Amino acid sequence: MNVKPIGIFDSGVGGTSIWREIHALMPHEDTIYLADSKNAPYGQRSREEIIKLSVKNTELLLKKGCKLIVVACNTATTNAISHLRQKYDVPFIGIEPAIKPAALNSGTGTVGVLATRGTLSSSLFLKTSKDHAGEINIVEREGAGLVPLIEAGKLNSSETRQLLIGYIKPMLEANMDHIVLGCTHYPYLIPVLREILPPHVNIIDCGAAVARQTQAVLKKSNLQNPKKSPGNIQFFTNNDIEIFTSFLEDDDNLKQISYLDF
Ligand code: DGL
């Protein structure tokens, strides 16, 4: 048993989609979330830069006493998690595009993957897609420009919509029936995506699976918080606090959101 907080980081607001699942599943756990929006998008950066930023975020979370770290970013997971696991003693949970469940459930045999350049070019992603290459046709597209628009709070702008329509077109032409959201920012685009996509296309977002995995690892490592009262929730952003807050307005009012230069 361990009363220390769970640390979570992302290049910005996207990982709050994972925080929400973790908090829903384990409301009594304390959580600390770092939004490194100042350095977003990670997806356009080199592997070395992504590792450096992931180390910076991890060290801050460790300084704040975190017992486990959730890398709530596909780009940071696919480029940096093995480095982090080697360097630090705490358990790390990551997220990568959920090709497997999409492949298992696809009837047409074609699955679309929308992710950042950093994720699509990573060796971890290449390996996962190769593992499924025999069974399904994967149509991948880099969601260039989407993360900055989401970071600016422009979820439903015509620019966002036009970009999405363009990225999805080749996937639909190839007859996909599942689209994997390979970036934790993209679940915020689900309402727009639902309007653009034909109803038979399933959207795969594995935030809930990451929360279940976090719970399983806490249990296995005997790190669960035994308290029954609601957890203490802290968010830190190194960019616009108002935009960040707008992503969490409907959530628990026990949360604290602060600006921090990290
Ligand atoms: N949320 C990050 C991910 O899951 C966004 C990447 C970025 O900053 O480009 O990949």
Boltz pocket constraint, residues with backbone or C-beta under 6 A from the ligand:
constraints:
  - pocket:
      binder: B
      contacts: [[A, 10], [A, 11], [A, 12], [A, 14], [A, 15], [A, 39], [A, 40], [A, 41], [A, 42], [A, 43], [A, 44], [A, 72], [A, 73], [A, 74], [A, 75], [A, 76], [A, 116], [A, 119], [A, 147], [A, 182], [A, 183], [A, 184], [A, 185]]
      max_distance: 6.0
